[in-house]
Amino acid sequence: MPAPIGRLRLVADRHGLREVWFEKNRYPKAASSTWIQAREPLEFARRQLEEYFAGERQVFDLPLHPLGTPFQTQVWQELGRIPYGVTISYAELARRISQPLAVRAVGAANGRNPLPIVLPCHRVIGSNGSLTGFGGGLPTKQWLLSMEDRIARGDLFAAQ
């Protein structure tokens, strides 16, 4: 799907949305030979992502089916609880899952998030406030954070 940050590839199965891929991904992936290209079954996710980029949606309401380890799934679930327009550190994310010493593991799980934007890993930043790695690239992470900040402040006309 086209998006202000570049094309996105949406991947789903019968249980829900499994992956969101950036066109220019830090860790490129190849499509599986068993996949079928079909627009209609993904319309539910496409519509909500379009609303998000238009500043009309701050919370996603989608059936999700990311595949990962129990630890990764725990981290990804917590990502979904970070409010729109808010950033937290990796240390805070580790604390929120009751694993305050697992900051590096949390960072690794965050980096493996198969549903960026929907499970907002872009809202996790360094403890010193710096932007750190992001599968879609740091300019994309900055764009997403700036858009959310602008919308959260009600500044709909500020330049992007």
C-alpha positions in Angstrom: 0.0 0.0 0.0 1.2 3.5 -0.6 2.0 5.6 2.5 3.7 8.9 3.2 6.8 7.0 4.4 7.0 4.8 1.3 5.2 1.7 0.2 4.2 -0.8 2.9 3.6 -4.6 2.3 0.9 -6.0 4.5 0.9 -9.8 5.3 -2.0 -11.6 6.9 -3.3 -15.1 7.4 -6.8 -16.2 8.4 -6.1 -15.2 12.0 -5.1 -11.6 11.4 -2.4 -9.2 10.3 1.0 -10.9 10.6 3.5 -8.4 9.2 4.0 -4.9 8.0 7.1 -4.4 5.8 8.7 -1.2 4.8 9.7 -0.9 1.2 13.2 0.2 2.3 13.7 -2.1 5.2 16.9 -2.3 7.3 16.5 -6.1 7.2 14.9 -6.9 3.8 12.8 -10.0 3.5 11.7 -12.1 0.6 8.0 -13.0 0.1 7.2 -16.6 0.5 6.5 -18.6 -2.6 3.3 -19.9 -0.9 1.8 -16.4 -0.5 -1.0 -15.1 -2.6 -1.2 -11.5 -3.6 -4.6 -10.3 -2.7 -5.7 -6.8 -1.9 -9.3 -7.4 -0.6 -8.5 -9.6 2.4 -6.1 -6.9 3.7 -8.5 -4.0 3.3 -9.3 -4.0 7.0 -5.7 -3.2 7.8 -5.1 -0.9 4.9 -8.1 1.3 5.9 -6.9 1.7 9.5 -3.3 2.5 8.4 -4.7 5.1 6.0 -6.7 6.6 8.8 -3.5 6.6 11.0 -1.5 8.5 8.4 -4.3 11.0 7.9 -4.2 11.8 11.6 -7.7 10.3 12.1 -6.7 7.1 14.1 -4.6 6.9 17.2 -5.4 3.3 18.2 -5.6 0.3 15.9 -8.4 -2.2 16.3 -7.2 -5.1 14.2 -7.0 -8.9 14.6 -3.2 -9.5 14.9 -1.2 -12.7 14.5 2.5 -11.9 14.9 4.7 -15.0 15.3 7.5 -14.9 17.8 8.8 -16.4 21.0 6.9 -15.9 24.3 9.3 -13.2 25.3 9.0 -11.4 22.0 5.2 -11.6 22.2 5.3 -10.1 25.7 7.4 -7.2 24.5 5.2 -6.7 21.4 2.0 -6.7 23.6 3.6 -4.0 25.7 4.4 -1.9 22.7 0.7 -1.9 21.9 0.1 -0.2 25.3 2.4 2.8 24.6 0.0 5.8 24.0 -0.1 7.7 20.8 2.4 10.6 20.8 4.3 9.3 23.8 7.8 7.8 23.8 9.5 5.6 26.3 13.0 4.2 26.7 14.1 0.6 26.3 14.7 0.5 30.0 11.2 1.6 30.7 9.8 -1.0 28.3 11.9 -3.7 30.2 10.5 -2.4 33.5 7.0 -2.5 32.2 7.3 -6.2 31.4 8.8 -6.8 34.9 12.3 -7.6 33.4 14.3 -4.5 34.3 17.6 -6.2 33.6 16.6 -7.4 30.2 17.1 -4.1 28.3 19.2 -5.6 25.5 16.8 -8.5 25.1 13.9 -6.0 25.0 15.8 -4.0 22.3 16.3 -7.1 20.3 12.6 -8.1 20.5 11.6 -4.6 19.7 13.8 -4.8 16.6 12.1 -8.0 15.5 8.6 -6.5 15.8 6.8 -7.8 12.7 4.0 -5.2 13.0 5.7 -1.8 13.1 3.4 1.2 13.3 0.5 -1.1 14.5 2.6 -2.2 17.5 4.5 1.1 17.7 8.1 0.2 18.2 9.0 3.7 16.8 7.8 5.1 20.2 10.8 3.4 21.9 13.9 5.6 22.1 17.2 5.6 23.9 17.4 6.6 27.6 19.1 9.8 26.6 16.3 10.7 24.2 18.2 9.7 21.1 16.5 7.9 18.2 17.9 4.4 17.9 17.6 1.7 15.3 14.4 1.3 13.3 13.6 -1.2 10.6 12.2 1.5 8.3 15.2 3.8 9.0 15.7 6.6 11.4 14.2 9.3 9.0 11.0 7.2 9.0 11.0 6.9 12.8 11.5 10.6 13.1 8.7 11.3 10.6 6.3 9.0 12.6 7.2 10.6 15.9 6.8 14.1 14.5 3.5 13.3 12.9 2.1 11.8 16.2 3.4 14.7 18.2 1.9 17.2 15.9 -1.5 15.4 15.9 -1.4 14.9 19.7 -0.8 18.6 20.2 -3.6 19.4 17.8 -1.3 21.2 15.4 -2.8 19.8 12.2 -1.3 22.5 9.9 2.4 22.3 10.9 4.8 21.3 8.2 6.0 17.8 8.1 
